Amino acid sequence: RIHLELKHKRELLEQLSLNDGLTGIANRRRFDETLDCEWRRCQRNGRPLALIMISIDHFKAFNDDYGQAAGDECLKKVAMVLDSTAMRGGDLVARYGDTEFVCLLPESTVDNAAAVAEKLRQAVTDLAIRHQQSQASDRVTVSLGVASLQPGTDNDSETLVNMADHYLSEAKLSGWNRVCRGG
């Protein structure tokens, strides 16, 4: 009996350590672990690995205008719609930073990942969360950067993250609420 209780508590602690406390989706730690495993698996199998970086547009203005509680609710809703829109079993949506999320897509080309990114962008727009202070729209939107690499000896997972981050910056610089892709 004590053994089962300890096992249950250990499993609960493990789950808590791998999920974001606010949104309930995977956290940065789980993303980092999964990225490492998928990188090695795709490298072994000669398959591409894609990454989408996602940032809520003008979120500071949202928080300033509507307050912290509304900001938290917005983050939860965005996280849930991102997580439910990425549909394949091996895909992982995680909270990457404060207002940033990632979607890891094993065995996906940049074309496939860009199609998923557009679905994610539209799903967030369809939430129709009012955002009167946004310069992108009158509702909450996201910008997304998409990259895909064939894992090899001449690159590493950090290269993939940096590429997706670069394209995310490009999406913001080119007008927000859009998908930019490469690789």
N, C-alpha and C positions, 0 to 999 in steps of 0.2 A: 504493500500500500504506500509506504513512504517513498519507495523507488518510483512508483507511478507519479506521485505528486512532484517529486524532484524532476522527473522527465518532462512533465507538463510545464513546470516553471522554467526549465531550461529552454524548451521550445518557444515559450512566450517571450523570454528575454531575447532569444535569437531573432524572432519576428520583430520585436521592438527595435532591435539594433539595425535592422535592414529596411525598415519602413520609415517614411517621413512622418513625424509626429502630428503635423497639421493636416496634411492632405491624405494620408493613408497609403499613398503609392510608394513605390521603391524610393529609397534615398540615395544620396551620392555614394555612400559606401557600397551599397548593393550594385549600383551602376558600375563602379570601378572594378568590382570583383567579376561581374558578368562580362564587362568589356574585355578583361584579361582572358577569361575562359573562351569567349567567342572568337577573339583574335587568334588564339592558338588553334582552335578548332577549324576556323576558316583557312588558316595558313596550312594546316595538315591536309585539308580537303581541296585546296586550290580554289576556294570560293570567295567571292567578294563580301565585304562587310560595310554596311552603310550606317551613317549616323545623321540624325536630324537634331539640330540645336534650335530651341524655341524660346522666345522671350516675349513676355506680355508688353505690348506697346504702351509707353507713357504711364507705367504703373505708379510711379511716385505721385504723379498728378492725381491719379485715381484715389490713392490712399489719403492724400492731403485734402481732397474734396469731400470724400464720402466717409473717411475715418478708418481706423485700424480694423474694427470688427467687420466692416463691409469689405475691406481689403482681404481679410482672411477668408471670408465667404467666397470672394471672387477667385482666390487661389485654389480653394477646394473644388469649385465648379469647373474651373479650367483643367485642373489635374484629372478630375473624373472623366471629363469628355475626351481628353487626350488618351487616357488609359483605355477607355471603351472603344475608341475609334481605331487604334492600332490593334488589328484583329488576329494576326497570326500567333500561334502558340509560343514561338521562340522570341517574339518581339518584346522589348522591355521599354516601358515609359518610366522615367524617374525624375524626381525633383533634383536639379543639378545645383542650383543656387537659390538666391532669394526669390527672384521672379523668373528664373530660367528652368526649363525642363529639357530633357533629352529623350530621344526615341532611338533605340538601337535595333537595327534590322539585319540580322544575320542572313547571309546568302542573298543579298539584294544589290542590284545594280543601281547606279545613280538615277536612271529613269524610273525604276520601280519606287525608289525612295522619294523621288520628287512627287510622284503621284500620291503617295501616302501623305507627304507633307502638305500637299494642297487639300487633301481630305481633312487633315488636322486643322489647317487654317480656317477652312469653311465651317467645321464643327464648332470652333470657338466663336466665330462670327455669329453662327446660328443660335448661340446661347442668348444673344441679344441683351447682354448686360450693359446697361446705360453707362456711358463714360463721356460726360459733357466737356471734360477738359482735355480730351485726346486731340492731337493734331492729325491723327490718321482717320478717325471715324467718330460717330456719335455713340458708338458702343465699343466694348472691349475687343481688341484684335491682337493678333500675334504676328511676329516676324519670324521667319524660319530660314536656317542655313542648312544645306544638304550636301553631304560628301559621301563618296564610296571609294574604297580602296581594296586592292587585292593584297592581303597581308603577305609580306615577304621579308627577306633578310635586309632589304634596302630601306625599310620603313618600320614604323612601330605604331602602336595604338595612339600615342600622343600626336603623331602626324595627322591621324584621322580626326581627332578632337580639334586640333588647331585649324584644319581645313574647314570643318563645319562651323567653327567659331568665326573664321574669316568670312564665310558666306552669310552668316547671320549678321555680321557688321555691314556687309554689302546690302543686305535687305533693308536694314534700318536707314542706311545712307541714301538709298534710292527711293525712299518714300514710305517705309513702314508697311505693315499689313500685306506682306508678300513673301514669296518663296524665292530664294536665290540658291543656285546649285552649281556644282562643279565636280571634277574628279570622277 
